[in-house]
Each structure stands twice: as C-alpha cells, then as structure tokens.
Amino acid sequence: MSKFITFEGMDGAGKSTHLNWFADAFRQRGLDVVVTREPGGTKLGEQLREMLLNQSMSIGTEALLMFAARLEHVEQVIKPSLGMGKWVISDRFSDASFAYQGSGRGLDWSKLKQLEEWVHGDLQPDLTLFFDVPVEVARQRLASNVSLDRFEQEQVEFFERVREGYHRRIRENPQRYVVIDGAQTMNEVKLILEKIVISL
C-alpha cells in the first residue's frame, strides 16, 4: 500500500540531509519510492521555484505561485505515483506555505486553507516528519552557504514566526506529525529515522 510522506522544517533544520537516506532505506526493503520537492517536482514547478527563490514579489503572488507549483506537482507526480502503488517522499508540502507565507509573511491563514482545499482537497500526507531546531542553530548552519536564496536571507524574527507556524499546524492536526529534534547529531537523528522506517 502506497504512502505519502513529507519532510518539513526551517532552512537549516537538516531535513534535506536525511531525506535521501530515508528513501533508500525503503528501497532496500523492496519498495518503489519517488523522491520529490517543493516548490518544484515538475518541469514547470522547477521554473516557478527559480522565480520564487530569487525574485522579489508581493506576498499574495508568492503564495499563489507556491500553490500553482503544488497543483502541478499533485496532478503530475504525487497522485499518479500513489495510484501506481509507489511511496512518495517530498521535501516540503503545504505545511511550508502555512509556516512561510502564513506565519512568516503574515498572510491570512483562511486564504491559505482555501488554496489548500482547492489544490489538493482531502489529499494529505500519511506522515510528516518535522525537523525542529532553535532558530540560532539553523542560522549557524546556513552561515557557511556561499549563496543564500531570498528566504534564507530573511531576518531572525521571520524564522521565529516560521517555526511557530509549523508548531501551529502540528497543534491543529497532531496525529500526522513526528517532531524530530534537528539539533541532535546526524547519527542520533538517523537512529530515530531507522525506528520510523521499521514502524512503517
């Protein structure tokens, strides 16, 4: 039976570091796994990603483009893959829009919920792994990056709001999430992920 799993967290939380290993652990058990990302995942989505990460735009435009890329992603990649019995693991999904455009940018959550309902209706991840780290830890990790996109360049206060946005989503639907302390060592996080793989 197929499953839809998402990785969420602030920039610098460590989620992307562990995603490919997590997917390979399922492949080694004979499962067909599709790894994808947002914004992106399709040819059009990747073009929108380039715009979203690098071009200045209004908050509303940013949210609409995020969900436009997501609609394409859902219709072209996620739903077809799940329909074929594949497991889909995505680096971000709608939780990120609520955290970044909602809490981070201050966009009304009711508007985001309308977009969420329109774009993917009752399709929600079976499991979301949220990598939670203090903002100062995330910022230290990003400090070594030579080129930061416009989200990564935001101020500390922005990321404090983003983190709270994620926690608000978790409070609204706690059964879907596993919160992982992303400030732990890579080996400590990997042990937690191994237990999750076995449980699934």
Backbone hydrogen bonds, N-H to C=O, Kabsch-Sander energy under -0.5 kcal/mol:
donor,donor_aa,acceptor,acceptor_aa,energy
5,I,3,K,-0.6
5,I,88,V,-3.2
6,T,127,L,-2.3
7,F,90,S,-2.6
8,E,129,L,-2.8
10,M,131,F,-0.5
13,A,10,M,-2.1
18,H,14,G,-1.0
18,H,15,K,-0.9
19,L,15,K,-1.1
20,N,16,S,-0.7
22,F,18,H,-2.2
23,A,19,L,-2.4
24,D,20,N,-2.5
25,A,21,W,-2.0
26,F,22,F,-1.1
26,F,23,A,-0.5
27,R,23,A,-2.0
28,Q,24,D,-2.5
29,R,26,F,-1.0
30,G,27,R,-2.1
31,L,26,F,-1.9
33,V,31,L,-0.7
34,V,87,W,-3.3
35,V,33,V,-0.5
36,T,89,I,-2.4
38,E,91,D,-2.3
46,E,42,T,-2.6
47,Q,43,K,-1.4
48,L,44,L,-2.4
49,R,45,G,-2.3
50,E,46,E,-1.9
51,M,47,Q,-1.5
52,L,48,L,-3.0
53,L,49,R,-2.6
54,N,50,E,-0.9
54,N,51,M,-0.5
55,Q,51,M,-2.9
62,E,58,S,-2.4
63,A,59,I,-2.3
64,L,60,G,-2.6
65,L,61,T,-2.7
66,M,62,E,-2.1
67,F,63,A,-2.3
68,A,64,L,-2.2
69,A,65,L,-2.5
70,R,66,M,-1.9
71,L,67,F,-2.5
72,E,68,A,-1.9
73,H,69,A,-2.1
74,V,70,R,-3.1
75,E,71,L,-2.5
76,Q,72,E,-2.6
77,V,73,H,-2.2
78,I,73,H,-2.2
79,K,74,V,-2.5
81,S,77,V,-2.1
82,L,78,I,-2.5
83,G,79,K,-2.4
84,M,80,P,-1.1
84,M,81,S,-0.5
85,G,82,L,-1.7
86,K,81,S,-2.4
87,W,32,D,-2.8
88,V,3,K,-2.7
89,I,34,V,-3.0
89,I,87,W,-0.5
90,S,5,I,-2.5
90,S,88,V,-0.5
91,D,36,T,-2.3
92,R,7,F,-1.7
92,R,90,S,-1.4
96,A,93,F,-1.4
97,S,93,F,-0.6
97,S,94,S,-0.8
98,F,94,S,-1.7
99,A,95,D,-2.2
100,Y,96,A,-3.3
101,Q,97,S,-1.0
102,G,97,S,-1.9
103,S,98,F,-2.6
104,G,99,A,-2.1
105,R,100,Y,-1.7
106,G,102,G,-1.4
107,L,101,Q,-2.3
111,K,108,D,-0.8
112,L,108,D,-1.4
113,K,109,W,-2.5
114,Q,110,S,-1.6
115,L,111,K,-2.1
116,E,112,L,-2.7
117,E,113,K,-2.3
118,W,114,Q,-2.2
119,V,115,L,-3.0
120,H,116,E,-2.4
121,G,116,E,-0.6
121,G,117,E,-1.3
123,L,120,H,-3.1
124,Q,122,D,-0.8
126,D,4,F,-2.7
127,L,4,F,-1.4
128,T,176,R,-2.6
129,L,6,T,-2.9
130,F,128,T,-0.7
130,F,178,V,-2.4
131,F,8,E,-2.9
131,F,129,L,-0.7
132,D,130,F,-0.8
132,D,180,I,-2.9
137,V,134,P,-0.7
138,A,134,P,-1.9
139,R,135,V,-2.6
140,Q,136,E,-1.9
141,R,137,V,-1.9
142,L,138,A,-1.7
143,A,139,R,-1.2
144,S,141,R,-0.6
145,N,142,L,-1.9
148,L,146,V,-0.5
150,R,53,L,-2.6
153,Q,149,D,-1.4
154,E,151,F,-1.8
158,F,155,Q,-0.7
159,F,155,Q,-1.4
160,E,156,V,-2.0
161,R,157,E,-1.8
162,V,158,F,-2.2
163,R,159,F,-2.5
164,E,160,E,-1.9
165,G,161,R,-2.2
166,Y,162,V,-2.1
167,H,163,R,-2.0
168,R,164,E,-2.2
169,R,165,G,-2.1
170,I,166,Y,-2.2
171,R,167,H,-2.3
172,E,168,R,-1.7
173,N,169,R,-1.3
176,R,173,N,-1.6
177,Y,174,P,-1.2
178,V,128,T,-2.3
180,I,130,F,-3.1
180,I,178,V,-0.5
182,G,132,D,-2.1
182,G,180,I,-1.2
183,A,132,D,-0.6
184,Q,181,D,-1.5
189,V,185,T,-2.3
190,K,186,M,-2.5
191,L,187,N,-1.9
192,I,188,E,-1.4
193,L,189,V,-2.4
194,E,190,K,-2.5
195,K,191,L,-1.6
196,I,192,I,-1.7
197,V,193,L,-2.6
198,I,194,E,-2.3
199,S,195,K,-2.2
200,L,196,I,-1.8
